[in-house]
Amino acid sequence: MENKVAKKAIETIDMLQLISVSNIKGFDLKPFLYKAIILKEKDFRDALKDYDFQEFKESQVYIHCSSDAIIPVWAYMLLASYLTDWDIPHIFAQNKAEAINLFISDAISELDVKPYTNKRVVIKGCGGKISVKEQNYVKLTQKLKPVVRAISYGEACSMVPISKN
């Protein structure tokens, strides 16, 4: 019996492969707060000045605060300034799942679509512990549509056709 799926040249894109999920680390502001609820400007500035950011050097960082404290916007900006000085990619996100999706969105923006020109592409979906958000599927479809022959969703053995050019 002939395997028609195997005969077709299909490129699979797994959005979780566009980033290094294991290298995403959180930078929690809670340890920098007085009694876990108050941010004191001078203490915070001094702590960041003395902080060894080397632990994040090979990572992508999401800035968050696990406390219910009200953090002034400038505090996030100040931390972002230090991370930028260390050349550490960073974003603001409430949790790792949100951070993953934001980093995926950035990766899609930077994706070189030339290797997919005039090819059949299946965008991997379904399953997994990490949920890729719908906006990333939409963004990737929008980016690929002008150059690919066809876009499908799912797995090579059970694709849902999306678009044909």
C-alpha positions as CSV (number, residue, x, y, z in Angstrom):
1,M,0.0,0.0,0.0
2,E,1.3,3.4,-1.0
3,N,1.9,6.0,1.7
4,K,0.8,9.3,0.0
5,V,1.7,11.4,3.0
6,A,5.3,10.1,3.0
7,K,5.7,10.9,-0.7
8,K,4.7,14.5,-0.4
9,A,7.4,17.0,0.5
10,I,5.9,18.5,3.7
11,E,7.8,20.9,6.0
12,T,6.6,20.8,9.6
13,I,6.9,23.9,11.8
14,D,6.6,23.3,15.5
15,M,6.4,26.7,17.1
16,L,7.9,25.4,20.3
17,Q,11.1,24.6,18.3
18,L,11.4,28.3,17.3
19,I,12.6,29.1,20.8
20,S,14.5,27.4,23.6
21,V,11.8,26.8,26.2
22,S,14.3,25.4,28.7
23,N,16.2,28.7,28.6
24,I,13.3,30.9,29.6
25,K,13.7,32.1,33.2
26,G,11.7,34.4,35.4
27,F,13.0,37.4,37.2
28,D,10.7,37.9,40.1
29,L,10.6,41.3,41.8
30,K,9.2,39.9,45.1
31,P,12.6,39.3,46.7
32,F,13.4,43.0,46.2
33,L,10.3,44.2,48.1
34,Y,10.3,45.2,51.7
35,K,8.1,42.7,53.6
36,A,7.1,41.4,50.1
37,I,4.7,44.3,49.5
38,I,6.6,47.6,49.3
39,L,9.2,48.7,46.8
40,K,11.7,51.1,48.2
41,E,13.4,53.0,45.4
42,K,16.8,53.5,46.9
43,D,17.0,49.9,48.1
44,F,15.8,48.6,44.8
45,R,18.3,50.6,42.8
46,D,21.1,49.5,45.1
47,A,20.1,45.9,44.9
48,L,20.0,46.0,41.0
49,K,23.3,47.8,40.9
50,D,24.9,44.9,43.0
51,Y,23.0,42.1,41.3
52,D,25.0,39.5,39.3
53,F,22.9,39.1,36.1
54,Q,25.4,36.5,34.9
55,E,22.9,33.7,35.8
56,F,20.6,35.0,33.1
57,K,23.3,35.5,30.4
58,E,22.3,32.5,28.3
59,S,18.6,32.9,28.9
60,Q,15.5,34.7,27.8
61,V,14.0,36.4,30.8
62,Y,10.5,37.3,31.7
63,I,10.0,40.0,34.3
64,H,7.2,39.5,36.8
65,C,6.2,39.9,40.4
66,S,4.7,37.0,42.3
67,S,3.5,39.3,45.1
68,D,0.3,41.2,45.0
69,A,2.3,44.4,45.6
70,I,1.7,47.4,43.4
71,I,4.9,47.9,41.4
72,P,5.5,51.2,39.8
73,V,6.2,51.1,36.1
74,W,9.6,52.7,36.4
75,A,10.8,49.6,38.4
76,Y,10.1,47.3,35.5
77,M,11.8,49.8,33.2
78,L,14.8,50.0,35.5
79,L,15.2,46.3,35.5
80,A,14.7,46.2,31.7
81,S,17.6,48.7,31.5
82,Y,19.9,46.4,33.4
83,L,18.9,43.4,31.3
84,T,19.5,45.4,28.2
85,D,23.0,46.4,29.4
86,W,23.7,42.7,29.9
87,D,22.3,42.0,26.4
88,I,19.8,39.6,27.9
89,P,16.5,39.2,25.9
90,H,13.6,40.0,28.1
91,I,9.9,40.8,28.2
92,F,7.2,41.4,30.8
93,A,4.9,38.5,31.4
94,Q,2.7,37.3,34.3
95,N,4.0,33.7,34.1
96,K,6.2,31.3,32.1
97,A,3.3,30.2,29.8
98,E,2.6,33.8,28.8
99,A,6.3,34.4,28.3
100,I,6.7,31.4,26.1
101,N,4.0,32.7,23.8
102,L,5.5,36.2,23.7
103,F,8.9,34.8,22.8
104,I,7.2,32.6,20.1
105,S,5.6,35.8,18.7
106,D,9.0,37.5,18.5
107,A,10.5,34.4,16.9
108,I,7.7,34.4,14.3
109,S,8.5,38.1,13.5
110,E,12.1,37.2,12.9
111,L,11.4,33.9,11.0
112,D,13.0,33.7,7.6
113,V,10.3,32.3,5.3
114,K,12.5,31.9,2.3
115,P,13.2,28.2,3.0
116,Y,9.4,27.6,2.9
117,T,8.9,29.2,-0.5
118,N,6.5,27.1,-2.7
119,K,6.5,24.3,-0.2
120,R,3.7,22.5,1.6
121,V,3.8,23.4,5.3
122,V,2.1,21.9,8.3
123,I,2.0,24.0,11.4
124,K,2.2,21.5,14.2
125,G,-0.6,21.7,16.8
126,C,-2.3,19.4,19.2
127,G,-1.0,18.1,22.4
128,G,1.9,18.9,24.5
129,K,2.2,20.4,28.0
130,I,2.7,23.9,26.7
131,S,-0.2,25.6,25.0
132,V,0.6,27.8,22.0
133,K,-1.9,30.6,21.8
134,E,-4.1,31.2,18.9
135,Q,-2.6,34.6,18.1
136,N,0.7,32.8,17.3
137,Y,-1.0,30.4,14.8
138,V,-2.7,33.4,13.2
139,K,0.6,35.3,13.0
140,L,2.5,32.4,11.5
141,T,-0.2,31.8,9.0
142,Q,-0.2,35.4,8.0
143,K,3.6,35.3,7.5
144,L,3.7,32.1,5.5
145,K,0.6,32.6,3.3
146,P,2.3,34.8,0.7
147,V,5.2,32.3,0.0
148,V,4.1,28.7,0.6
149,R,2.2,26.4,-1.7
150,A,-0.1,25.1,1.0
151,I,-0.6,25.5,4.8
152,S,-2.2,22.8,7.0
153,Y,-2.6,22.4,10.7
154,G,-2.0,19.4,12.9
155,E,0.3,16.5,12.2
156,A,1.6,15.1,8.8
157,C,-0.6,12.0,9.3
158,S,-3.8,14.0,10.1
159,M,-3.6,17.5,8.6
160,V,-6.4,20.0,8.4
161,P,-6.0,22.0,5.2
162,I,-6.0,25.7,5.8
163,S,-4.8,27.4,2.6
164,K,-3.6,26.5,-1.0
165,N,-1.9,29.0,-3.3
